[in-house]
Amino acid sequence: MVRLVMLSVGAFIWLVTEVMPIGLLTDIAQGLQVSPARVGLLVTGYAWLVALTAIPLTLLTSGVDRRTLVASLLLLAGSVDVACAFVTNYAVMAVLRVVLALGHGIFWSVIAGVAVRLAPDIPVARATGWAFTGVAVGFAGGIPLVSAIGQWLGWRADFATCGVGALVVFAAALVLLPPMPAQRRHLDLWRLLRQPVFAYIAVLTMLVITAHFTAYTYVIPLLQSIPHSPEQLIPVLLLVYGVAGIGGNWVGARLPCSAGRLIGMATAALVASHGVMVAAGWLPGLVWVDMVVWGIVSAFMNMAPQNYAMELAPNEREAACSFSVTGFNAGIGAGALCGGVVLGSAGAYAVLAWSAGIAVLALLVLAAGRFVVRPAK
């Protein structure tokens, strides 16, 4: 269990590292003397690069011992974050983020499989639930913590703190993780691409995450526009969302249902939560209910796609997870783009409508896939 907790802390650090520029947007922009929009590219460009490289880099490292690989990726995160703390030039920061993105896709592709191998005596969903607890905690407290440290000590202290944390977990990995020889010495990308199940994993994950991030990326303007939440309540609402996500991660790991069904439940609940948000425009108290439901939904969406990928391809777990990671990060970028365009042209209610529409499309793909896609052998 200690090993799973260590893996969860590593996941927390990788998540916070990815989204850190969001909580420090204006501070980094001022420090590097660039526009906030260019700092925003450090997040969106990062997500798209992960989507493009997760599959080939995971396959390229398929023969590396998992203990060595996980430790090396934590060392990479720690080193790059510490380097970012001393950057004075935007171009150098962008290059460092590119290097980090190359490791990001590999880490998220292997973490679920490593968790299962570390805890073979407990159900797969529970093992991955432990690993993904760091993600839930990161969404709940990562950005608020980053903002607080940034206001207190400056944005460079955030990168330094995150980097030192990653190096500590790197040292712990060297001590705690057992040797885990790669289960496959070589994975053939073209053979995988010829199996429809892997494309299905990527497309389904992308649609589910696009639906979520079309609205979630703009949760603050949504809260301001629809239930007309006062500025001082928005941080509390986001905290409720995050705490509900931690609870949802615990519940999702223990529900007696398949990961595919969990994806369906979460996607349908996302549509329902948007209905609650619309109703909160007339009954503002409902916004608290919406944040709880949406937080639980987000936790399910974080963990279920990779679990479903492993269910569909039990003999190619890491390859399947890499396709899921590609879909996940493509969904983050597509959702942010879609939501931004719709918000600017049609307003907050239209954002919820588009998010719900994409969610319905994801449900149709999920239902169709159960009949036409066969699990990989």
N, C-alpha and C positions, 0 to 999 in steps of 0.2 A: 504493500500500500504506500510506503514511503516513496518508492520509485514512481508510482503514478502521481503522487503529489508533486514530486520534483518535475515530472513531465508537464503537469498542469501549470506550475510556475513558469516554466519555459514558454508555454503557450500564451500565458498572460503577457510576458515580456515581448514576444513577437507581435501580438496584437497591438499592444500599446505603441510599440515602435512604428507599426504601420500607420496608425491613426494619429500619432503625436502632432503632426503639423496642423491638424484640425483645431485642436485646443490651443495652439500657439500661433495661429495664422498671422495676426497683426504683429505680434512680437518678432517673429522670424522675419517678416517682411521689412520691418523697421531695421532690424539688426543687419540684414543683408542688403538693404536699400533697394528693394524690388517691390512690385505691386503684390497685394494679397492674392490676386488671381494666379500669379506665377508660383507662389507658394502652394496654392491649391493643386497645381500640376504635380507637386511632389507626392500627392495622394492618388489622384486619378491616373496619372501616368504610371505610378507604381502598380496599381491594380491591373491595368492593361498589360504591363510587362509581365507580371506574374501569370496572367491568363495565357500569354503567348509562350512562356518558357516552362511552365510547370510540367507538362507531359514529357517533352524531350529531355529535360534535365533530370527528372525522376528516373526515366529509363536509362539515361547515361550513368547514373549512380546506382543502378540496380544491383551491382555486384559488390558494393561496399558494405562492410560490417555495419549494422545499424547503430551499435554503440559508438563507433568511430564517426559515423555520419551525423548523428544527433549532436554529439559533443562538438564536432567541427562547425556545425551550423550555429550553435550557441556561441562559440568563439567568434564566428563571423559577426553575429548580431552585436556582441559586446564590443568588439573592436571598431566596427563602423559607427556605432552610437557614440562611443568615446571620441572618435575622430570628428563626428559632426559637432560636438561641443566646442571645437576649436576652429571651425570653418569661418572664414570671413568673406567668402566669395560664393555667389549663388551657383555658378557652374560646377564648382567643386562639390557643393552640397548635392546637386543633381546627380553627379557621377557616383557619389557614395550611395545615394538612394537606388541607383540602377544596380550597383553591386549587391545591395541588400535584397532587392527584389528577386535577384537570381537565386538566392538562397531561400527566400520566403516560400516559393512554390514547392521546393523539395521538402521543407520542414512540414508543411501542412499535408503533403501527400503521404508522408511516412508516419506521422504521429499516431494516427488511429491504429495502424498495423503494429507499431511498437507497443502501444498500450495493451493490445490484445495478447501479444507475446509475453509481456511482463506479468500478465494476470490471466493465465490460461484456465484457471479454475472458477472464474466468475463469468457471467454472461457477457457477450460482446458489447451490448448496449451499455452495460454498467461500467465496463472497463473504459470505453471511449467517453462515457459520461464523466468519469473522473478526469480524464485528460482535457476534456472541453470545458470543465469548470473554470479553468483559467480564462477562457474566452468570455464566459458569462460574467465573471468578476471584472474582466477588462472593460466590457461594455458598461457595467454598472458603475465602476469607480475609476477606470483608467483615465478618461478624458477630464473628469473633474479633478482628479489628483494631479494630472499634468498641468492643468490651468492654475491650481493652487500653488504648486512648486514654482511655476513660471512667474506668477505674481510676486512670490516671496523672494526667490533667488535669481530669477531670470531664466529665459528659455534654454540657455546653454546648460544650466544645472539639470534640467529635465533629461537631456540627452546623456549627460555624464552619469546621472543616477540610474537610468535605464541600462546604460552600457555596463556599469559596475555590477548591477543585478544579474545581467546576462553572463558575465564572467564568473560570478559566484555559482550560478547554476551549471555553467560549464565545468567548473571544478567538481561540483557534486556529481555530475554525470560520469566523470572519469572514475569516481570512487564507487558510486552506487550501481551503475548499470553493468550488467553482465555482458560478456561477449555475445553478440547476436549475429552470427554469420548470415549473409544474404541468402534468402531462400531461392532466389533465381540469379544465376550469374549473368544472364543476358535476356533482355526483353525486346522482341521484334515489334517496332512501332507499326510497320505495315500490316503485320498479322493482326495486331490489335484493332487497327482502323477498319479491317475487313469484317470485324465482328460488330453487328449493329448495337449490341448492348452497351458498348463503350461510348458511342456517339449519343445514344439515348441518355446515359448517365450525365454527359456534359450538357446536353440540351435541356433536360429536365431541371438540373440544378440551376442553369442559367436563368430559366424562366421563373423559377421559384424565388431566386435571389433578386432578380430584376424587379419582380412585383413588390418585394419587401423594400428594396432600396429606392424605388421610385418615390415612395412616400417617406421612408425613414431619413433619407439624406436631408429632407426639408422639414423635419419634424418641428423645428422651432417656428418657422413661419406658419406652419399648419396650426400649431397651438395658438399662435397669436391671432390668426385670421378667423378660425372657425369657432372654438369655444371662447375666444377673446380672453385668454388667460393672462393675468397680470404678469409683468416681467419678473417680479420677485417670486412667483410660484413656479415658473418654468424649470429652474434647477431642481426644485422638489419633485415636480412631475417626472423629470428625467431620472431622478434617483429612484422613484417608485418603479419606473420602467426597468431600471437595472436590477433592483432587488427582486422584482418579479421574474426577471430573466434567470437569476441564480436559482430561484425556486423551481422554475420551469426546467432547468437543466437537471436538477435532482429528480423531478417527477418523470421527465422524459426517459431517463435512463432506467426507470423501474416499471414503466407501463408494459403490460403483457400483450404487446402487439408488435407487428413487424415494422421495420423502418419505413417501408413504403406506405403503410397505413398512417404512420405518424406524419409523414410528409403531407398526405391528403388532409388529415385533421388540421395540421398547422396552416395549410394554404386556405382551407375553408374558413378557419378562424380568423385569418388575416382579413378576408372579405368582411366577416362579421364585425371585426374591430373597426373597420372603416365606417361601417354603418353606425356604430356607437359614436364615433367621432362626429359624424354628421348630426346625429341626434343631440350631441353635446352643444351644438350651436343654439339649441332651444332650452336644453337642460344642462347648464354648465357643469353640474356635479358629476355627470356621466364621464367627463374627461378622465377622472380618476380610475373609473372602471376600465376605460379604454387603455390607459397606460399599463394596467395590470395584465389585461388580456394580450395586448401587443407585446409586452415584455416576455410573457410565457411563449407566445408564438415565435418570437425571435430566437429563443433558446432552442426550441424544437428545430427551427430551420438551420441553426448553426451545426447541430450534431447529426440530424437525421440523414442528410444527403450522403455523407461519407459512410454511415452505417448501411444505407441502402445500396451504395456502390459495392460494399463488401458482401452484402447478401447476394447481389446479382453476379459477382465474380469472386467467389470464395477462394479460388486458386490463383487469382491475380489481384490480390488486395491492394497493393501499393499502386499498381498500374491503374486500377479502377479509381482509387482515391485521387490520383493525379488528374484524371479526366474530371472528377468532381471539383477539384481545386480550380481547374481551368474554367469550368462553368461558373463557379462561385465568384471568381474575380471578374470574369466577363460580365456577370450579373451586376456586380457593384458598379462597374463603370457604366454599363448600359442604363441601369436604374438612375444613377446620378444625372446622366445626360437627359434621359427621358423626362424625369421629374423637373429638371431645370427648365427645359423648353416649355413644358406644359404650364408650369407655375408662372413663367414670364408672359405667356400668351393667353392663358385661359383662367388662371387663378387656382386657389387652394382646393376647391371642391373638385375641379377637373383632375388634379393630381390624384386624389383619392379614387376617382372613377377610373383613371388609367391604371393605377395600381391594382384595383379590383379586377379590371378586365384582363390584365396579364395573368393574374392569379387564376382566373377561370380557365384561361388557355393552358396554364400549367396543369390544372386538374384534368383537363381533357387529354393532355399528353400522358399524364400519369395513368389514367384509365386505359388509354389505347395501348400503352407500353406493356401492360400486364397481359395483353392478349397476343401481341405481335412480336415482342422481344423475348428471346429465350436467354436464360442465364448463361454466362460464359462457362466453358468447361476447362 
